[in-house]
């Protein structure tokens, strides 16, 4: 039974002797051909020794299960993969190290072969970075000489796994927080080393965060920076007598306040005399007031104070308001406060009331809307809890649980051979979830009448693609009873060529970080709300065509060993 031509004709693309495009190298200098597992080099040698190293192979990179108990994943890391492949070349020093690491019986000619390889004969097809993706659908399809493509496996899985995991984590935090809240990534100090910190900042921004505290990431990727001061700054002051230069020029430069310390203290006295605030606070901590004044003198146009060093409502908030009102007299608008401990829902609501009282009593338009930022080991669950309690937080600073992906250690991407020399290959397992889907495939997303994505479907490379308005039978790859007819209102092909090697195929341009970020937002809007919800989300359907279904099961039966009973 020869069904192979129906699923994949195996037509070889005509090659041209044109040089591959010039693309900058990986952002991280650690990403080299040696960022690899030893067994990739041992396999490369074994392929070479057997004379198989130039055989044309096709590998799929995909994952088996969505992270964080959800039903979607955001694909990230593609740009770094293309940067890597575009500059793939082993140096003499790297080859010497590989020689030392392999068996002394390895022939010298193999290392001459390593010195000559690059990725000009490799092709990479991928879903657009920033797309919402699902299990089993290939995120990337890599075609090329089998020995070379094996050397891409570990770097590619490494570059995609964490990037997609942390982008998904960021997108989930954005979904819970809502579109109107400012999300700040504060995770550098808790990230898994410098590489984890830089990558987290980049991919959290892609996933929907607004800014980072990470200066290196800001420089490399152009991500907006945000940050104020720590408790150490507040507790470093003993009193206002430490402030030497007390003068502050007004925002428009028309006047100078010679004693900004006195102006702040005067406002504090006015606030204390308000009858509506009696019992809220008495004497505030004067060293905290000194710290706030000093910080305001340094950053009058960007004054944001950490108010929980001593007591939020009895000291921090009144001291902040006194300094903010003194700034207001000079034409500056304070940014707000940061809460880093305590009952954030309660404290944010009480702080908002305090701000609104100031606005009303002193007729300061807009003061009631002064920003409130919250931090303190926040995660997706605490954001959800805050929403249910009711809060007045405008911005969230999130670190540890975000960048470490505390709720799940890894995405679990795999890189599986699906075809070699135009012959489909399948990986079998007693665990059905680990059975691979063979042959070179195309992937499509089918949309329904309401504009939402209905399902993703895979087909053999040379099958006719699904068409708008035409009914198509969609089958679960491994469960014969799960099937449905779909009449798509829109069809989107998912895999595009991002690295054509020396073929004449059109290459997709790599988007900017901002464009990828926009794509994430638009993609999430195209998903049905029941797929997105935190609790008990509806599983998104991933299917295959009827022809591909038949071929999978034919190959499965053909490759599975037959037992013998005696």
Secondary structure, DSSP 8 states (H G I E B T S, - for coil): ---HHHH-------B-----------SSTT-STTSS-HHHHHHHHHHHHHT-TTSEEEEEEEESS-STT-S-EE---HHHHHHHHHT----HHHHHHHHHHS-TTS-HHHHHHHHH--STT-EEEE--TT-EE-TTS-SEEEEEEHHHHHHHHHHHHHHHHHHHHHHHHHHHHHHHH-TTSEEEE--GGGSSHHHHHHHHHHHHHHTT--EES-HHHHHHH---B-----HHHHHT---GGG-----EE-TTSS-EES-HHHHHHHHHHHHHH-GGGTTT-SS--HHHHHHHHHHHHH-TTS-EEE--SS-IIIIIHHHHHHHHHHHHHTT----EEEE-SS-HHHHHHHHHHHHHHHHHHHT-TTGGG-EEEE-SS--HHHHHHHHHH-----EEEE-HHHHTTTT-S---EEEEEEEETTEE-----SSGGG----S-EEEEEEE-TTS-EEEEEEEETTS----TT-EEEEE-SS-TT-EEEEE-SEEEE--EEEE-TTB---------HHHHHHHHHHHHHTS-HHHH-SSS----EEEEEHHHHHHHHHHHHHHS------
